[in-house]
Amino acid sequence: MEDLQLEAFALKVIIDNKSVDIKVQPRENSDGVHFYFCELNGEKISQLRQEIKDWQQVWGNLQQHEINQIGHQIDDYFSS
């Protein structure tokens, strides 16, 4: 499958009880499925995707409340 690259953007989130800036790199595969790489200090820390009712982590070590927070901010970014 070929990935179509979309423009990255920054979010300020709370991870491990610390306010940090992460870079979110949206991707879309050839089937139109969206997923999001999250980077902190230049290192990929997680990959997220939106399911019908909630956000899921494909890989990484984020807590569910952190995943939800990032997912809601991604939603807000694309709805503005």
LINFENDA-V932752 format. One record per residue. N is the residue number from 1. RES is the residue in one small letter. PSI is psi as a letter, one per 40 degrees, with the letter a starting at -180 (* if undefined). OMEGA is omega as a letter, one per 20 degrees, with the letter a starting at -180 (* if undefined). Layout:
N | RES | PSI | OMEGA
N | RES | PSI | OMEGA
//
This chain:
1 | m | h | r
2 | e | h | r
3 | d | h | r
4 | l | h | a
5 | q | h | r
6 | l | i | a
7 | e | h | r
8 | a | i | r
9 | f | i | a
10 | a | i | r
11 | l | i | r
12 | k | h | a
13 | v | i | r
14 | i | h | r
15 | i | h | a
16 | d | f | r
17 | n | f | r
18 | k | h | r
19 | s | h | a
20 | v | i | r
21 | d | h | r
22 | i | i | r
23 | k | h | r
24 | v | h | r
25 | q | h | r
26 | p | i | r
27 | r | i | r
28 | e | h | r
29 | n | i | a
30 | s | e | r
31 | d | e | r
32 | g | e | r
33 | v | h | r
34 | h | i | r
35 | f | i | a
36 | y | h | r
37 | f | h | r
38 | c | h | a
39 | e | i | r
40 | l | h | a
41 | n | f | r
42 | g | e | r
43 | e | h | r
44 | k | h | a
45 | i | e | a
46 | s | i | r
47 | q | h | a
48 | l | i | r
49 | r | i | a
50 | q | h | r
51 | e | a | a
52 | i | d | a
53 | k | e | a
54 | d | i | r
55 | w | i | r
56 | q | i | r
57 | q | h | r
58 | v | d | r
59 | w | i | a
60 | g | a | a
61 | n | f | r
62 | l | i | r
63 | q | i | a
64 | q | d | r
65 | h | d | r
66 | e | d | r
67 | i | d | r
68 | n | d | a
69 | q | d | r
70 | i | d | r
71 | g | d | r
72 | h | d | r
73 | q | d | r
74 | i | d | r
75 | d | d | a
76 | d | d | a
77 | y | d | a
78 | f | e | r
79 | s | e | a
80 | s | * | *
//
